[in-house]
Amino acid sequence: MEIKRIHHVAYRCNDAKETVEFYRDVLGMRFELAFAEDKVPSTGAPDPYMHVFLDAGMGNVLAFFELPGSPPMGKDPNTPNWVQHIAFEVAGRQELLAAKQRLEATGLDVLGPVDHGIFDSIYFFDPNGHRLELTCNKGGEEPRARAHAVADDMLEEWHRTKRAPRHAAWLHEGG
């Protein structure tokens, strides 16, 4: 089997219209499709929904379901807010800083930029409470290759010890 690409990633939303307007008007994504059914096609269960699709660039599609007949959205209380997020890449640091200004001008609280060694990021929340990240790569291929070279060893050490391996500590320590 060969995976060609991610076709779409789907999340739940509180209000499909508000969600489309945020991703279209604030983040500049193109609103592509909307599906609505009274029954779930895969199970036949009665559960009306609106399913919207947004173009996140380069064939990447972000989708949302509004489920008015289901209990209110919740989050996993055992997972910190910073863990589950969607990250979008922008062209460079200037675009990242300009995006931060635009987002703050709409009233959003924006954290960052945060230096991750091979990329910089800013963080904020969408109207549904989903954490979003805008990121820009930096440093070229050499640092990325250096980090890639130790990925297997880091994973193996983590698996054995459940302690942060130091193989790529330079990413956050500036070395």
C-alpha positions as MATLAB code, in Angstrom:
seq = 'MEIKRIHHVAYRCNDAKETVEFYRDVLGMRFELAFAEDKVPSTGAPDPYMHVFLDAGMGNVLAFFELPGSPPMGKDPNTPNWVQHIAFEVAGRQELLAAKQRLEATGLDVLGPVDHGIFDSIYFFDPNGHRLELTCNKGGEEPRARAHAVADDMLEEWHRTKRAPRHAAWLHEGG';
ca = [
       0.000    0.000    0.000;
       1.194    3.510   -0.777;
      -0.447    6.506    0.873;
      -0.620    9.355   -1.643;
      -1.522   12.164    0.764;
      -3.956   13.097    3.499;
      -7.322   13.545    1.770;
      -8.791   15.505    4.666;
      -8.643   15.797    8.421;
     -11.979   16.264   10.196;
     -12.787   17.918   13.503;
     -15.996   18.850   15.232;
     -17.245   22.436   15.373;
     -19.935   24.267   17.308;
     -21.269   26.272   14.350;
     -20.393   25.408   10.740;
     -21.064   28.926    9.416;
     -18.961   30.615   12.099;
     -16.195   28.079   11.524;
     -16.155   28.586    7.740;
     -16.126   32.363    8.202;
     -13.157   32.137   10.607;
     -11.040   29.884    8.419;
     -12.021   31.722    5.221;
     -11.934   35.329    6.417;
      -9.239   35.200    9.118;
      -6.901   32.494    7.774;
      -7.620   32.909    4.056;
      -8.711   29.354    3.296;
     -11.071   28.670    0.417;
     -14.444   27.173    1.341;
     -14.713   24.142   -0.944;
     -17.632   21.864   -0.101;
     -20.556   21.323    2.221;
     -22.373   18.027    2.790;
     -25.444   17.651    4.979;
     -27.377   14.508    5.822;
     -29.992   13.396    8.306;
     -28.387    9.947    8.609;
     -24.747    8.926    8.887;
     -23.883    7.354    5.491;
     -21.497    4.764    6.928;
     -23.811    3.516    9.710;
     -27.325    4.660    8.778;
     -27.741    6.090   12.282;
     -30.030    9.120   12.533;
     -27.719   12.023   13.370;
     -28.184   15.180   11.282;
     -24.938   16.937   10.475;
     -23.299   19.612    8.350;
     -19.851   18.667    7.032;
     -17.759   21.528    5.594;
     -14.426   21.356    3.760;
     -11.795   24.101    3.506;
      -8.706   24.214    1.292;
      -5.646   24.593    3.522;
      -3.312   24.847    0.506;
      -1.438   22.389   -1.710;
      -4.260   19.836   -1.719;
      -4.600   19.741    2.067;
      -8.208   19.815    3.195;
      -9.487   20.655    6.659;
     -13.050   19.551    7.394;
     -15.488   20.140   10.239;
     -18.719   18.503   11.400;
     -21.493   20.399   13.137;
     -23.602   17.885   15.082;
     -26.627   19.690   16.559;
     -28.210   16.488   17.891;
     -25.159   15.424   19.868;
     -24.071   16.508   23.350;
     -21.928   19.685   23.460;
     -18.325   19.433   22.342;
     -15.804   18.578   24.976;
     -12.081   18.059   25.265;
     -10.142   15.193   26.729;
      -9.674   16.399   30.323;
      -6.484   14.344   30.616;
      -4.748   15.983   27.630;
      -3.204   19.449   28.057;
      -4.516   22.186   25.708;
      -1.109   22.594   24.048;
      -0.969   18.990   22.826;
      -3.852   18.695   20.370;
      -3.495   21.300   17.643;
      -3.484   21.901   13.918;
      -0.330   23.465   12.455;
      -0.278   25.423    9.201;
       2.921   26.456    7.429;
       3.468   30.001    6.180;
       6.194   31.165    3.778;
       8.609   32.765    6.225;
       9.202   34.747    9.402;
       7.903   38.044    7.952;
       4.608   36.366    7.005;
       4.450   34.757   10.462;
       4.888   38.126   12.199;
       2.382   39.797    9.859;
      -0.116   37.012   10.581;
       0.380   37.539   14.314;
      -0.471   41.241   13.910;
      -3.566   40.463   11.791;
      -4.782   37.849   14.267;
      -4.276   40.135   17.257;
      -6.121   42.913   15.389;
      -9.178   40.611   15.259;
      -9.045   40.284   19.050;
      -7.339   36.895   19.266;
      -4.733   36.173   21.928;
      -1.586   34.975   20.145;
       1.356   33.259   21.848;
       4.787   33.535   20.255;
       6.750   33.453   18.172;
       8.249   30.385   19.804;
      11.656   29.205   18.571;
      11.635   25.446   17.868;
      15.133   25.403   16.373;
      14.196   24.405   12.827;
      10.957   26.416   12.756;
       9.236   29.306   14.546;
       5.577   29.183   15.589;
       2.697   31.251   16.903;
      -0.332   29.768   18.658;
      -3.990   30.775   19.062;
      -7.467   29.220   19.289;
     -10.281   29.045   16.722;
     -13.929   29.772   17.704;
     -14.408   26.092   18.629;
     -11.503   26.016   21.070;
      -9.183   24.110   18.715;
      -5.577   25.222   19.189;
      -3.972   26.389   15.964;
      -0.333   26.939   15.089;
       1.173   28.963   12.278;
       4.765   28.000   11.616;
       7.630   28.873    9.287;
      10.676   26.738    8.600;
      14.128   28.198    9.083;
      17.777   27.220    8.868;
      17.615   25.230    5.647;
      18.084   21.519    5.178;
      21.187   20.925    7.338;
      19.483   21.349   10.743;
      16.462   19.338    9.568;
      18.764   16.546    8.350;
      20.647   16.677   11.668;
      17.361   16.276   13.587;
      16.174   13.514   11.243;
      19.432   11.589   11.746;
      18.710   11.101   15.462;
      14.929   10.555   15.268;
      15.044    6.735   15.451;
      17.503    6.759   18.363;
      15.411    9.322   20.229;
      12.233    7.320   19.773;
      13.917    4.129   20.950;
      15.386    5.823   24.035;
      12.040    7.443   24.855;
      10.307    4.079   24.480;
      12.702    2.503   26.991;
      12.972    5.329   29.546;
       9.994    7.691   29.093;
      12.511   10.514   29.681;
      13.407   13.230   27.176;
      16.442   12.130   25.159;
      19.121   14.791   24.644;
      19.984   13.872   21.025;
      18.315   17.010   19.632;
      18.425   19.298   22.672;
      20.197   21.839   20.452;
      16.812   22.575   18.830;
      15.618   24.457   21.914;
      18.945   25.317   23.465;
      20.343   27.210   20.469;
      23.391   25.004   19.963;
];
